[in-house]
Amino acid sequence: EEAQVVEQIAEARADILFVAISSPKKEAFLARHQAAMKIPFAMGVGGTFDVAVGLVKRAPVWMQKAGLEWFYRFLQEPRRMFRRYFIDDMAFVALFAREWVRR
């Protein structure tokens, strides 16, 4: 199925491609296929379109300004977001903390 999608994209001869699938799938897809698709500009946008068309509600402005939009998303979909925010991202938090302490 993926090969068929890549072929259809290549045949379309588009100049721009937005890949609206979750991380890390979109990055892996682009890494594997961008050259074969011959797209000058390709960008992973995740769930951006879901938010733009109103399928997913954004956090209240105060949460956005406080940098808590991730927490709002977690509250909306705890089962889906738990691993992303509290398991996968902890490696980054540990690296960041180590560098911060060193400085």
The first five atom37 places (N, CA, C, CB, O) and aatype in JSON, in Angstrom:
{
  "aatype": [6, 6, 0, 5, 19, 19, 6, 5, 9, 0, 6, 0, 1, 0, 3, 9, 10, 13, 19, 0, 9, 15, 15, 14, 11, 11, 6, 0, 13, 10, 0, 1, 8, 5, 0, 0, 12, 11, 9, 14, 13, 0, 12, 7, 19, 7, 7, 16, 13, 3, 19, 0, 19, 7, 10, 19, 11, 1, 0, 14, 19, 17, 12, 5, 11, 0, 7, 10, 6, 17, 13, 18, 1, 13, 10, 5, 6, 14, 1, 1, 12, 13, 1, 1, 18, 13, 9, 3, 3, 12, 0, 13, 19, 0, 10, 13, 0, 1, 6, 17, 19, 1, 1],
  "atom_mask": [
    [1, 1, 1, 1, 1],
    [1, 1, 1, 1, 1],
    [1, 1, 1, 1, 1],
    [1, 1, 1, 1, 1],
    [1, 1, 1, 1, 1],
    [1, 1, 1, 1, 1],
    [1, 1, 1, 1, 1],
    [1, 1, 1, 1, 1],
    [1, 1, 1, 1, 1],
    [1, 1, 1, 1, 1],
    [1, 1, 1, 1, 1],
    [1, 1, 1, 1, 1],
    [1, 1, 1, 1, 1],
    [1, 1, 1, 1, 1],
    [1, 1, 1, 1, 1],
    [1, 1, 1, 1, 1],
    [1, 1, 1, 1, 1],
    [1, 1, 1, 1, 1],
    [1, 1, 1, 1, 1],
    [1, 1, 1, 1, 1],
    [1, 1, 1, 1, 1],
    [1, 1, 1, 1, 1],
    [1, 1, 1, 1, 1],
    [1, 1, 1, 1, 1],
    [1, 1, 1, 1, 1],
    [1, 1, 1, 1, 1],
    [1, 1, 1, 1, 1],
    [1, 1, 1, 1, 1],
    [1, 1, 1, 1, 1],
    [1, 1, 1, 1, 1],
    [1, 1, 1, 1, 1],
    [1, 1, 1, 1, 1],
    [1, 1, 1, 1, 1],
    [1, 1, 1, 1, 1],
    [1, 1, 1, 1, 1],
    [1, 1, 1, 1, 1],
    [1, 1, 1, 1, 1],
    [1, 1, 1, 1, 1],
    [1, 1, 1, 1, 1],
    [1, 1, 1, 1, 1],
    [1, 1, 1, 1, 1],
    [1, 1, 1, 1, 1],
    [1, 1, 1, 1, 1],
    [1, 1, 1, 0, 1],
    [1, 1, 1, 1, 1],
    [1, 1, 1, 0, 1],
    [1, 1, 1, 0, 1],
    [1, 1, 1, 1, 1],
    [1, 1, 1, 1, 1],
    [1, 1, 1, 1, 1],
    [1, 1, 1, 1, 1],
    [1, 1, 1, 1, 1],
    [1, 1, 1, 1, 1],
    [1, 1, 1, 0, 1],
    [1, 1, 1, 1, 1],
    [1, 1, 1, 1, 1],
    [1, 1, 1, 1, 1],
    [1, 1, 1, 1, 1],
    [1, 1, 1, 1, 1],
    [1, 1, 1, 1, 1],
    [1, 1, 1, 1, 1],
    [1, 1, 1, 1, 1],
    [1, 1, 1, 1, 1],
    [1, 1, 1, 1, 1],
    [1, 1, 1, 1, 1],
    [1, 1, 1, 1, 1],
    [1, 1, 1, 0, 1],
    [1, 1, 1, 1, 1],
    [1, 1, 1, 1, 1],
    [1, 1, 1, 1, 1],
    [1, 1, 1, 1, 1],
    [1, 1, 1, 1, 1],
    [1, 1, 1, 1, 1],
    [1, 1, 1, 1, 1],
    [1, 1, 1, 1, 1],
    [1, 1, 1, 1, 1],
    [1, 1, 1, 1, 1],
    [1, 1, 1, 1, 1],
    [1, 1, 1, 1, 1],
    [1, 1, 1, 1, 1],
    [1, 1, 1, 1, 1],
    [1, 1, 1, 1, 1],
    [1, 1, 1, 1, 1],
    [1, 1, 1, 1, 1],
    [1, 1, 1, 1, 1],
    [1, 1, 1, 1, 1],
    [1, 1, 1, 1, 1],
    [1, 1, 1, 1, 1],
    [1, 1, 1, 1, 1],
    [1, 1, 1, 1, 1],
    [1, 1, 1, 1, 1],
    [1, 1, 1, 1, 1],
    [1, 1, 1, 1, 1],
    [1, 1, 1, 1, 1],
    [1, 1, 1, 1, 1],
    [1, 1, 1, 1, 1],
    [1, 1, 1, 1, 1],
    [1, 1, 1, 1, 1],
    [1, 1, 1, 1, 1],
    [1, 1, 1, 1, 1],
    [1, 1, 1, 1, 1],
    [1, 1, 1, 1, 1],
    [1, 1, 1, 1, 1]
  ],
  "atom_positions": [
    [[0.82, -1.19, 0.0], [0.0, 0.0, 0.0], [0.87, 1.26, 0.0], [-0.93, -0.01, 1.2], [0.58, 2.21, -0.73]],
    [[1.93, 1.27, 0.82], [2.81, 2.44, 0.89], [3.47, 2.71, -0.45], [3.87, 2.25, 1.97], [3.58, 3.87, -0.87]],
    [[3.91, 1.67, -1.13], [4.54, 1.83, -2.44], [3.56, 2.45, -3.43], [5.04, 0.47, -2.98], [3.95, 3.26, -4.27]],
    [[2.3, 2.07, -3.34], [1.28, 2.62, -4.23], [1.07, 4.11, -3.95], [-0.05, 1.85, -4.08], [0.91, 4.9, -4.88]],
    [[1.06, 4.48, -2.69], [0.92, 5.89, -2.32], [2.09, 6.7, -2.85], [0.81, 6.04, -0.78], [1.91, 7.78, -3.41]],
    [[3.3, 6.18, -2.68], [4.5, 6.86, -3.17], [4.42, 7.04, -4.67], [5.77, 6.08, -2.79], [4.75, 8.11, -5.19]],
    [[3.99, 6.02, -5.37], [3.86, 6.09, -6.83], [2.83, 7.14, -7.24], [3.47, 4.72, -7.41], [3.07, 7.91, -8.17]],
    [[1.7, 7.18, -6.56], [0.67, 8.17, -6.88], [1.17, 9.59, -6.62], [-0.6, 7.91, -6.05], [0.89, 10.5, -7.4]],
    [[1.9, 9.77, -5.54], [2.44, 11.1, -5.24], [3.45, 11.51, -6.31], [3.12, 11.11, -3.84], [3.42, 12.65, -6.78]],
    [[4.32, 10.6, -6.7], [5.31, 10.9, -7.74], [4.63, 11.25, -9.06], [6.27, 9.7, -7.94], [5.05, 12.18, -9.75]],
    [[3.58, 10.51, -9.4], [2.86, 10.76, -10.66], [2.15, 12.11, -10.65], [1.85, 9.66, -10.91], [1.95, 12.7, -11.71]],
    [[1.78, 12.6, -9.48], [1.09, 13.89, -9.38], [2.03, 15.06, -9.69], [0.51, 14.06, -7.98], [1.57, 16.14, -10.05]],
    [[3.33, 14.84, -9.55], [4.34, 15.85, -9.84], [4.1, 17.16, -9.09], [4.39, 16.12, -11.33], [4.22, 18.25, -9.65]],
    [[3.75, 17.03, -7.83], [3.49, 18.2, -6.99], [4.8, 18.88, -6.61], [2.71, 17.8, -5.72], [5.86, 18.25, -6.61]],
    [[4.72, 20.14, -6.29], [5.88, 20.89, -5.82], [5.97, 20.88, -4.29], [5.82, 22.32, -6.33], [7.05, 21.04, -3.73]],
    [[4.83, 20.68, -3.64], [4.77, 20.72, -2.18], [3.96, 19.52, -1.68], [4.15, 22.06, -1.68], [2.93, 19.18, -2.26]],
    [[4.44, 18.9, -0.6], [3.73, 17.78, 0.01], [3.7, 17.98, 1.52], [4.38, 16.42, -0.35], [4.75, 18.18, 2.15]],
    [[2.51, 17.93, 2.1], [2.35, 17.96, 3.55], [1.94, 16.56, 4.0], [1.3, 19.03, 3.99], [0.94, 16.03, 3.53]],
    [[2.7, 15.97, 4.9], [2.43, 14.62, 5.39], [1.77, 14.74, 6.76], [3.74, 13.75, 5.45], [2.42, 15.08, 7.74]],
    [[0.48, 14.44, 6.8], [-0.32, 14.63, 8.02], [-0.58, 13.3, 8.72], [-1.64, 15.32, 7.68], [-1.73, 12.88, 8.86]],
    [[0.5, 12.66, 9.15], [0.39, 11.45, 9.96], [1.25, 11.66, 11.21], [0.84, 10.17, 9.16], [2.07, 12.58, 11.26]],
    [[1.07, 10.81, 12.19], [1.73, 11.02, 13.48], [3.24, 10.78, 13.43], [1.11, 10.12, 14.52], [3.76, 10.12, 12.54]],
    [[3.91, 11.34, 14.43], [5.34, 11.11, 14.61], [5.52, 9.75, 15.26], [6.01, 12.23, 15.47], [4.66, 9.35, 16.04]],
    [[6.55, 9.05, 14.99], [7.63, 9.32, 14.05], [7.34, 8.78, 12.65], [8.91, 8.73, 14.56], [8.23, 8.74, 11.8]],
    [[6.1, 8.37, 12.42], [5.75, 7.77, 11.12], [6.0, 8.72, 9.97], [4.3, 7.33, 11.12], [6.53, 8.32, 8.93]],
    [[5.61, 9.99, 10.13], [5.77, 10.94, 9.02], [7.23, 11.17, 8.69], [5.1, 12.28, 9.36], [7.6, 11.26, 7.52]],
    [[8.08, 11.27, 9.72], [9.51, 11.48, 9.47], [10.13, 10.26, 8.79], [10.24, 11.77, 10.79], [10.94, 10.41, 7.87]],
    [[9.74, 9.08, 9.23], [10.27, 7.86, 8.61], [9.8, 7.73, 7.16], [9.83, 6.62, 9.42], [10.57, 7.35, 6.29]],
    [[8.53, 8.06, 6.91], [7.99, 8.01, 5.55], [8.77, 8.95, 4.64], [6.49, 8.38, 5.55], [9.18, 8.56, 3.54]],
    [[8.97, 10.17, 5.08], [9.7, 11.14, 4.26], [11.14, 10.72, 4.05], [9.65, 12.52, 4.92], [11.67, 10.86, 2.95]],
    [[11.78, 10.2, 5.08], [13.18, 9.76, 4.94], [13.3, 8.63, 3.92], [13.73, 9.29, 6.3], [14.25, 8.59, 3.14]],
    [[12.33, 7.73, 3.92], [12.37, 6.6, 2.99], [12.01, 6.98, 1.56], [11.44, 5.52, 3.46], [12.56, 6.42, 0.62]],
    [[11.1, 7.94, 1.4], [10.49, 8.1, 0.08], [10.61, 9.47, -0.59], [9.09, 7.79, 0.18], [10.22, 9.62, -1.75]],
    [[11.13, 10.48, 0.1], [11.13, 11.82, -0.49], [11.86, 11.86, -1.83], [11.76, 12.81, 0.47], [11.38, 12.49, -2.77]],
    [[13.0, 11.21, -1.93], [13.75, 11.22, -3.19], [12.96, 10.56, -4.31], [15.11, 10.51, -3.02], [12.93, 11.07, -5.43]],
    [[12.32, 9.44, -4.02], [11.55, 8.72, -5.04], [10.32, 9.5, -5.48], [11.12, 7.35, -4.52], [9.89, 9.39, -6.63]],
    [[9.77, 10.3, -4.58], [8.57, 11.08, -4.93], [8.92, 12.32, -5.74], [7.82, 11.48, -3.66], [8.06, 12.91, -6.39]],
    [[10.19, 12.71, -5.69], [10.68, 13.89, -6.43], [9.88, 15.15, -6.1], [10.61, 13.62, -7.93], [9.46, 15.9, -6.98]],
    [[9.69, 15.35, -4.8], [8.98, 16.53, -4.31], [10.02, 17.54, -3.84], [7.97, 16.15, -3.16], [10.82, 17.22, -2.96]],
    [[10.03, 18.75, -4.4], [11.02, 19.74, -3.97], [10.89, 20.14, -2.49], [10.91, 20.97, -4.83], [11.88, 20.4, -1.82]],
    [[9.64, 20.19, -2.0], [9.42, 20.59, -0.61], [8.4, 19.65, 0.02], [8.93, 22.07, -0.53], [7.26, 19.58, -0.43]],
    [[8.82, 18.93, 1.05], [7.92, 18.03, 1.78], [8.06, 18.32, 3.27], [8.22, 16.53, 1.47], [9.17, 18.53, 3.77]],
    [[6.94, 18.33, 3.96], [6.96, 18.7, 5.38], [5.96, 17.85, 6.15], [6.63, 20.2, 5.55], [4.82, 17.67, 5.73]],
    [[6.39, 17.33, 7.28], [5.49, 16.61, 8.17], [4.73, 17.6, 9.03], [0.0, 0.0, 0.0], [5.33, 18.44, 9.69]],
    [[3.41, 17.5, 9.03], [2.59, 18.45, 9.79], [1.74, 17.78, 10.86], [1.7, 19.2, 8.84], [0.99, 18.46, 11.56]],
    [[1.86, 16.47, 11.0], [1.12, 15.78, 12.06], [-0.37, 16.08, 12.03], [0.0, 0.0, 0.0], [-1.01, 15.94, 10.98]],
    [[-0.91, 16.48, 13.16], [-2.34, 16.74, 13.28], [-2.74, 18.18, 13.03], [0.0, 0.0, 0.0], [-3.83, 18.6, 13.42]],
    [[-1.89, 18.94, 12.39], [-2.17, 20.36, 12.14], [-3.49, 20.57, 11.4], [-1.04, 20.98, 11.35], [-4.26, 21.46, 11.75]],
    [[-3.74, 19.76, 10.39], [-4.98, 19.93, 9.62], [-6.21, 19.61, 10.46], [-4.96, 19.04, 8.37], [-7.25, 20.25, 10.3]],
    [[-6.1, 18.63, 11.37], [-7.22, 18.31, 12.26], [-7.59, 19.53, 13.11], [-6.87, 17.12, 13.17], [-8.78, 19.79, 13.34]],
    [[-6.6, 20.25, 13.57], [-6.84, 21.46, 14.36], [-7.39, 22.56, 13.47], [-5.54, 21.92, 15.07], [-8.34, 23.25, 13.84]],
    [[-6.8, 22.74, 12.3], [-7.19, 23.83, 11.4], [-8.64, 23.73, 10.95], [-6.28, 23.84, 10.18], [-9.31, 24.75, 10.79]],
    [[-9.14, 22.51, 10.75], [-10.52, 22.35, 10.27], [-11.51, 22.12, 11.41], [-10.6, 21.2, 9.29], [-12.7, 21.92, 11.17]],
    [[-11.02, 22.14, 12.65], [-11.91, 22.05, 13.8], [-12.23, 20.65, 14.29], [0.0, 0.0, 0.0], [-13.12, 20.48, 15.12]],
    [[-11.53, 19.64, 13.79], [-11.77, 18.28, 14.28], [-11.21, 18.09, 15.69], [-11.15, 17.25, 13.33], [-11.74, 17.31, 16.48]],
    [[-10.13, 18.8, 15.98], [-9.5, 18.76, 17.3], [-9.5, 20.17, 17.85], [-8.04, 18.16, 17.24], [-9.07, 21.11, 17.18]],
    [[-9.98, 20.32, 19.07], [-10.06, 21.63, 19.7], [-8.71, 22.02, 20.29], [-11.16, 21.65, 20.79], [-8.05, 21.21, 20.93]],
    [[-8.31, 23.26, 20.08], [-7.08, 23.78, 20.69], [-7.31, 24.12, 22.15], [-6.58, 25.01, 19.93], [-8.44, 24.32, 22.6]],
    [[-6.23, 24.18, 22.85], [-6.28, 24.55, 24.27], [-6.73, 25.99, 24.41], [-4.89, 24.34, 24.94], [-6.58, 26.79, 23.48]],
    [[-7.29, 26.34, 25.57], [-7.63, 27.74, 25.82], [-6.37, 28.61, 25.68], [-8.25, 27.92, 27.23], [-5.25, 28.15, 25.89]],
    [[-6.58, 29.85, 25.32], [-5.46, 30.76, 25.06], [-4.51, 30.84, 26.25], [-5.99, 32.16, 24.73], [-3.29, 30.88, 26.06]],
    [[-5.03, 30.86, 27.46], [-4.15, 30.96, 28.63], [-3.22, 29.76, 28.72], [-4.97, 31.08, 29.92], [-2.07, 29.9, 29.14]],
    [[-3.71, 28.58, 28.33], [-2.85, 27.38, 28.35], [-1.82, 27.46, 27.23], [-3.7, 26.09, 28.21], [-0.67, 27.05, 27.41]],
    [[-2.22, 27.97, 26.08], [-1.27, 28.15, 24.97], [-0.15, 29.08, 25.41], [-1.98, 28.7, 23.71], [1.03, 28.79, 25.2]],
    [[-0.52, 30.21, 26.01], [0.48, 31.2, 26.42], [1.39, 30.67, 27.53], [-0.21, 32.46, 26.88], [2.55, 31.08, 27.64]],
    [[0.86, 29.79, 28.36], [1.65, 29.22, 29.46], [2.48, 28.02, 29.03], [0.73, 28.82, 30.6], [3.2, 27.44, 29.84]],
    [[2.38, 27.65, 27.75], [3.14, 26.49, 27.26], [2.54, 25.16, 27.7], [0.0, 0.0, 0.0], [3.25, 24.16, 27.8]],
    [[1.25, 25.16, 27.98], [0.59, 23.95, 28.48], [-0.35, 23.3, 27.47], [-0.18, 24.28, 29.72], [-1.2, 22.5, 27.85]],
    [[-0.21, 23.63, 26.21], [-1.09, 23.02, 25.21], [-0.89, 21.5, 25.17], [-0.82, 23.63, 23.82], [-1.85, 20.76, 24.94]],
    [[0.33, 21.05, 25.39], [0.59, 19.61, 25.43], [-0.23, 18.94, 26.53], [2.1, 19.33, 25.65], [-0.75, 17.84, 26.34]],
    [[-0.36, 19.62, 27.69], [-1.11, 19.06, 28.81], [-2.6, 19.0, 28.48], [-0.89, 19.89, 30.08], [-3.29, 18.05, 28.85]],
    [[-3.09, 20.01, 27.79], [-4.49, 20.01, 27.34], [-4.74, 18.84, 26.4], [-4.84, 21.35, 26.64], [-5.76, 18.15, 26.52]],
    [[-3.82, 18.61, 25.48], [-3.96, 17.46, 24.57], [-3.94, 16.15, 25.35], [-2.83, 17.47, 23.52], [-4.69, 15.23, 25.03]],
    [[-3.08, 16.08, 26.35], [-3.03, 14.88, 27.19], [-4.38, 14.65, 27.88], [-1.91, 14.99, 28.23], [-4.87, 13.52, 27.92]],
    [[-4.99, 15.7, 28.42], [-6.28, 15.57, 29.09], [-7.38, 15.14, 28.12], [-6.66, 16.88, 29.76], [-8.31, 14.43, 28.51]],
    [[-7.28, 15.57, 26.86], [-8.28, 15.18, 25.86], [-8.15, 13.7, 25.48], [-8.14, 16.04, 24.61], [-9.16, 13.02, 25.3]],
    [[-6.93, 13.22, 25.36], [-6.7, 11.85, 24.91], [-5.6, 11.18, 25.75], [-6.3, 11.83, 23.41], [-4.51, 10.92, 25.25]],
    [[-5.88, 10.92, 27.03], [-4.83, 10.41, 27.91], [-4.23, 9.07, 27.47], [-5.36, 10.26, 29.3], [-3.02, 8.88, 27.57]],
    [[-5.04, 8.17, 26.98], [-4.49, 6.86, 26.57], [-3.55, 7.0, 25.38], [-5.62, 5.9, 26.22], [-2.52, 6.34, 25.33]],
    [[-3.92, 7.84, 24.44], [-3.09, 8.02, 23.25], [-1.83, 8.83, 23.54], [-3.89, 8.69, 22.14], [-0.77, 8.55, 22.97]],
    [[-1.94, 9.81, 24.4], [-0.83, 10.74, 24.62], [0.1, 10.35, 25.77], [-1.37, 12.09, 24.88], [1.21, 10.88, 25.85]],
    [[-0.31, 9.44, 26.64], [0.51, 9.11, 27.81], [1.92, 8.68, 27.41], [-0.15, 8.01, 28.63], [2.9, 9.23, 27.91]],
    [[2.02, 7.72, 26.52], [3.34, 7.22, 26.12], [4.18, 8.34, 25.51], [3.2, 6.06, 25.13], [5.36, 8.48, 25.83]],
    [[3.58, 9.13, 24.62], [4.32, 10.2, 23.96], [4.92, 11.17, 24.96], [3.42, 10.95, 22.98], [6.11, 11.49, 24.89]],
    [[4.1, 11.63, 25.9], [4.55, 12.69, 26.8], [5.31, 12.2, 28.02], [3.38, 13.47, 27.24], [6.23, 12.88, 28.49]],
    [[4.95, 11.04, 28.55], [5.53, 10.62, 29.82], [6.52, 9.47, 29.71], [4.44, 10.22, 30.74], [7.17, 9.13, 30.7]],
    [[6.66, 8.88, 28.55], [7.66, 7.82, 28.36], [8.68, 8.27, 27.31], [6.97, 6.47, 27.93], [9.86, 8.43, 27.61]],
    [[8.21, 8.48, 26.08], [9.11, 8.82, 24.98], [9.84, 10.14, 25.21], [8.33, 8.89, 23.68], [11.03, 10.24, 24.93]],
    [[9.14, 11.14, 25.71], [9.75, 12.46, 25.89], [10.69, 12.53, 27.09], [8.68, 13.5, 26.03], [11.47, 13.48, 27.19]],
    [[10.63, 11.57, 27.98], [11.49, 11.61, 29.17], [12.97, 11.51, 28.81], [11.11, 10.48, 30.12], [13.81, 12.05, 29.53]],
    [[13.3, 10.83, 27.74], [14.71, 10.77, 27.31], [15.21, 12.18, 26.99], [14.88, 9.83, 26.08], [16.32, 12.54, 27.36]],
    [[14.38, 12.96, 26.3], [14.74, 14.34, 25.99], [14.86, 15.17, 27.26], [13.71, 14.96, 25.03], [15.8, 15.94, 27.42]],
    [[13.92, 15.01, 28.16], [13.94, 15.77, 29.41], [15.21, 15.46, 30.2], [12.68, 15.45, 30.27], [15.83, 16.37, 30.76]],
    [[15.6, 14.2, 30.24], [16.82, 13.81, 30.95], [18.06, 14.45, 30.32], [16.97, 12.28, 30.96], [18.93, 14.96, 31.03]],
    [[18.14, 14.43, 29.0], [19.28, 15.07, 28.32], [19.31, 16.57, 28.57], [19.22, 14.79, 26.8], [20.36, 17.14, 28.83]],
    [[18.14, 17.2, 28.48], [18.04, 18.63, 28.72], [18.48, 18.96, 30.15], [16.61, 19.12, 28.48], [19.26, 19.89, 30.36]],
    [[17.99, 18.21, 31.12], [18.34, 18.46, 32.52], [19.83, 18.3, 32.75], [17.56, 17.51, 33.45], [20.45, 19.1, 33.46]],
    [[20.42, 17.28, 32.15], [21.86, 17.05, 32.31], [22.66, 18.24, 31.77], [22.28, 15.76, 31.6], [23.59, 18.7, 32.41]],
    [[22.29, 18.72, 30.6], [22.99, 19.86, 30.01], [22.76, 21.13, 30.82], [22.53, 20.08, 28.57], [23.68, 21.94, 30.98]],
    [[21.56, 21.31, 31.33], [21.24, 22.49, 32.11], [22.07, 22.52, 33.4], [19.74, 22.53, 32.44], [22.57, 23.57, 33.79]],
    [[22.21, 21.37, 34.04], [23.0, 21.27, 35.28], [24.47, 21.54, 34.99], [22.83, 19.88, 35.93], [25.15, 22.19, 35.79]],
    [[24.97, 21.06, 33.86], [26.38, 21.27, 33.49], [26.71, 22.75, 33.32], [26.71, 20.53, 32.21], [27.84, 23.17, 33.57]],
    [[25.76, 23.54, 32.91], [26.01, 24.96, 32.66], [25.81, 25.72, 33.94], [25.1, 25.52, 31.56], [25.97, 26.94, 33.96]]
  ]
}
